[in-house]
């Protein structure tokens, strides 16, 4: 399984670790989309910024 991660909110005013996590996920501006493998590391990163992104599961 893979995760389609879409940034829906701006990182202006977000905490430093949240901004760093958004960058590490390959996002940066609202409406950016990235596809990542579903693993514990990515799920933990998504959990940190769950209020800034939407996540959909997609099949390989």
C-alpha positions as CSV (number, residue, x, y, z in Angstrom):
1,X,0.0,0.0,0.0
2,X,1.0,3.6,-0.6
3,X,-0.3,6.9,0.9
4,X,-1.3,9.8,-1.2
5,X,-0.5,12.8,1.0
6,X,-2.0,16.2,0.1
7,X,-1.1,19.4,2.0
8,X,-4.3,21.4,2.6
9,X,-3.2,24.1,4.9
10,X,-0.3,26.5,5.0
11,X,2.7,26.1,7.3
12,X,2.7,29.8,8.3
13,X,2.5,29.9,12.1
14,X,3.2,26.1,12.4
15,X,5.9,24.9,14.9
16,X,9.4,24.3,13.6
17,X,9.2,20.5,13.8
18,X,5.9,20.6,11.8
19,X,7.5,22.7,9.1
20,X,10.5,20.4,9.0
21,X,8.2,17.4,8.7
22,X,6.3,18.9,5.8
23,X,9.5,19.5,4.0
24,X,10.7,16.0,4.7
25,X,7.5,14.6,3.2
26,X,8.2,16.5,0.0
27,X,5.5,19.1,0.5
28,X,5.7,22.8,1.1
29,X,2.7,24.7,-0.3
30,X,-1.0,24.0,-0.1
31,X,-2.3,21.6,-2.8
32,X,1.1,19.9,-3.2
33,X,0.7,16.1,-3.5
34,X,3.2,13.3,-2.8
35,X,3.0,9.5,-2.8
36,X,4.9,7.7,-0.1
37,X,5.1,4.0,1.0
38,X,2.9,3.1,4.0
39,X,5.4,2.3,6.8
40,X,5.6,3.2,10.5
41,X,8.1,6.1,9.8
42,X,5.8,7.8,7.3
43,X,2.7,7.2,9.4
44,X,4.5,8.9,12.4
45,X,5.4,11.9,10.2
46,X,1.8,12.2,9.0
47,X,0.6,12.0,12.6
48,X,2.7,15.1,13.5
49,X,1.1,17.2,10.7
50,X,-2.3,15.6,10.6
51,X,-4.0,19.0,10.8
52,X,-2.2,20.3,7.7
53,X,-2.6,17.3,5.4
54,X,-5.2,14.8,4.1
55,X,-4.2,11.2,3.5
56,X,-5.6,8.6,1.1
57,X,-4.5,4.9,0.8
58,X,-3.9,3.8,-2.7
59,X,-3.0,0.3,-4.1
60,X,0.4,-0.4,-5.6
